[in-house]
Amino acid sequence: MSGPRVVVVGDVMQDVVARVDGPLAIGSDTPARIAWTGGGQAANTAAWFAAAEPSLEVVLVGRVGDDPAGRAAAAGLRALGVDARLAVDESLSTGTCLVLVGADGERTMLPDPGANVALAPGDLGSELLRAGDHLHVAGYALVREGPRAGALAAVAAAREAGATVSLDPSSAALVSEGLLQLVRGAVDLLLPNSEEAAVLSGVSEPEAAGVALSASFPEVVVTLAEGGALWTDGREVVRVEAIADVAVVDSTGAGDAFAAGFIAARLRGADPEAALRSAAALAARVIAAPGARPR
């Protein structure tokens, strides 16, 4: 394959997706449609990298259990064009996430990270990253104590190799301002949603939060759900609207696809506005159908 290699580090999950058409009947029964699908922020993003730019060599580094879910995860990712280099943990099961999808397409997640917490520095492999490559870190690997050393080792290896680095903070409920101290000066692109940007910057307004974060990251992209997204380097701000007239079926994985679409476009040489539009189009593909992976 030609062009840079993209290495994604982070979580691989099995999603149990329950879709409901009304409010939950707490303490009773709520009819639902349930499906088992591949998930995990890092795994989803890797899959969308392969879909966004087939010429990219996409490698996923993560950890699964020695169980059918782990073997299915590896097979499913390889079928989508991802070089899934998944360490097999003998003591922990593959991570599982219960995803509740409401009638409006919004999702609520209940994750059990399983083997993801044991991601280790050695899982990256020696000499995987080269000059001109790109490392993308799913923030769950940083916000959780177990895999943090492995994620930081990957960032250090990328900097030593001359690769660029991006980070998706992953979860407003788990992220903290301390995350900035772990990666300050080592990450080229930060991709928070508006809630994560507010937590990390201490500023509630998304554009102002993005500009504030640009003091620590050369490029910041803040996703705004139905409000589109914005890019800033601290001097300039570029905004794009979300793709119009897309009925939201399931928002799971939209941010993962957006990140892959933006980075893939930038690696092709696109300017920030064109990259935002490419990312928005990829995210629209996700929300228009069930599931977090390319179809």
N, C-alpha and C positions, 0 to 999 in steps of 0.2 A: 504494500500500500504506500502511496505517496503522502507527503505532507507531515505535519507534526503528529505525534502520538498524544492522545488524551488519556490520562490516568485518573480514575475516580476512586476515592478512598472513602469507605464508610459502610453504612448499614445495608444489610440484605434481609428482607422480611418476607414472611408469608402473610398476606392480608386476608382476613375474614370479613367480607364486606356485607353489611346488612343495610338494605334500602327500605325505608319506611315512607308511607304516604301521608302520615299525620303525626301529631305529637305522641311521645312515648306515654304509655299508660303505666305510670310508676306503680309497682306492686302487683301488676296484672299482666295481661298479654297484649302485645302490639304486633299485628301481622307484618311480616317482612319478607323480602326476597334476599336470599343469602347466597353468596358466591365465594369461592376460594381462588385467590389470584396472587400473582407475584407482586411484591411490594418492597418497601425500603427506599428511602430518599436517594441514597447513592446508586442503588440498583436501577431505580427508575430513571435517574438522570443519565446514567451510562447508556441505557436503552434508547433514550431520546437523542443522545449524541450520535449514536449509530444511525438513527432515522433521519436526523437533520443533515448529516454530511457523510454519505456512504464512503467517501474516500478517506475518512479519518480511521486510524487504528485506535480503537477504544478498548481500554483495559480497565477492568473493575477489580479492586483489591478489597476483600472483605473476609468474613468468617461465618461459617454455617455449622450446624450440628451434623453428626453422623446419622442422618435420618432421611426418610423419603422426602421431606420438605426441602432439605438442603440439596439433595440430588436433583429434585425438580427445579429448584431455583437456578442451579448451574446450567441445566439443559435448556431451560427457557431463555436465559440470557444469551447463551451461545446461538440459539436459533434466531435471535434478533441481531446477531452480528457483533456481540460483545465478547471479548476475550476475558472470560470470568475466571480470575485466579483467586479461588476461594479456599482459604485454609479450612480444614475440617477439624472441629473441636470434638474431642472424645467424651467430654463431660457435660457440655451444655447443648441444649437443643437449638434448632434454628429459630431465630426471632419470629414472633407472631404479633400481629396488630389487629385488633378489632376496630373496624371502621364503620361508624354509624353515619349513613348518608340520609339527610332529611329530604322532604319533598322539594325544597328549593335548591337541592344539589350541594348544599354546604355539608362538610364532613367534620365529625368529631372522632378523634383517634385515641385508642386505649392500647398503648404499645407494651409488650413484654420483650425486651431486646434480646434475651437469650444469648447466643454465642457472640453477638455483636460486642458485648461488653469485654470480651477477651481479645479483641483485636490487638496485635502486638507489633512492636517495631520490626521484627523479622518477617512479618507477613508481606511487607512491600516487595521484598526481593532485591537483590543487589543489581545495580546498574539498570534498573527498569526505566529511570528517567534520564533523558539526554537533553543537551542544549537545544532550545527551540520547542521542546515539548510543553505540555500544559498539565498541571495538577489541579484537580477540583476536589475540594474537601467538603463532604456533607457534615454540617455542624454537629449532628448527634455524636459524632466521633470525638468532638472536642468538649461538648457540654457535659458528657458523662465521664466520670472519673476513670472507669475501666479502660476504655479504648484511647484515652487522651494521649498517652505516651506514644502509641502507634501513629496517631494522626500528626503529632508534632514532629515525630521522626520523619514522616513523609514530607512535611513542609520543609524541614531542614535539608533533606535529600534533594528536593526540587531546587532550592536556592543554590545549593552547592553545584548542581548540574547545569544551572543556567536556564531552568524552566520557569515559566510564569505560573502563578498560583491564584486560584479563586476560592472563595468560601461562601457557602450558603449557611446562615446561622441556624436554620432549621426550626426553632421553636421559641416563640415569645415567652412561653411559660417556663422554659428551662434556661434560656440564654441570660447572660448578665454582662454588665460593663467589664467585669474581669476578663471576659473573653478577648477583649481588645488587647489587654496586656500580654496575652499568650502569643499573639500573632502580629503585634504591631511591627511594622517595617518588613514583614515577610510575605504579606498578601497583597497582590496587585489589584484585585477586584473583589468587592464585597457585594453580595446580592441579598439583602434583607427584604422582607415585606414591610409594610408600614408599621405594624405593631413591633416587629423586631428592631426596626430602625429607631423607634421611639425609646425602647428599653436601652439600646446600646448608646444612644446619643444623649438621652435625657431631654430630648426636644420632641414635642408631640406633632408639630406640623411636618409632613413628610419631606417637602423640599428643603426646609431648614435643617431637618435631621440629616438628610443626605449630604448637604453642604458641610455640616458639622463633622460627619464621619469621614469626609474627604481629607480632613487633617491627618488621618491615620491610614487611609487607603487611597491610592492614586485614582481609582475609579470606583464609583458607587452606583449601583442600580437599585432603586426602590420600587417594588411592585405594589400596585394600588388596587388589586382585584378589578372590579368593574370600572375603576377610574383609570386603568391603563398602567403606565409605568413611567419612571423618569430616570435619567442618567445625569451624573454630574462628576466633574473633576475638581469642584470647588470654585472654578472660575466661570464655567458655563453650565447651564442646565438645559437638557433636552427632554421634552415630554412627547409621548404618543398615547393615543386613546386605545382602549381595548377594542378588539374586533367586534363590530356591531352585529346585531341580529343573530347571535348564537344562543340557542336555548341551553341553559345549564342543566345537564343531566347528572354530572358527578364532577366535583372540583378536585378530587383526589389526584395528585400528581401534576397539577397545572403549574405549580411553581418549579417543579423539577424540569418539566419540558421547557419552560420559559428560560431557565438558567442554561440548559443545553443549547437552545436556539440562539441565545444572545452570544454565548462564548464561541459557538461554532461559526457564527457570522463574523465575529471579530477576528477569529483565526484566519478566515478567508480574506480579511482586509476591509470589511465593511466599516463605515463610519458609525458612530453611536446611534443616530436616528435609524439608519437602515437595519442595524442589529436589533434595536428595540422592536421594529416592525416585524422582523423575521421571528423574533422570540414570541411576540404576541400571536402571530399566526399559528405557531406550534402549540402554544398554550390553548388556543381555541379548539384545536383538534382533540385535546384531552377532555375538556369540559363538555363537549358535545356528545360524548358516549361514555358508557360505564368503564371503569378500570383506569389504572394509572400508567399503562404501558402502551406503546404503539400497536396499532391493529392493522 
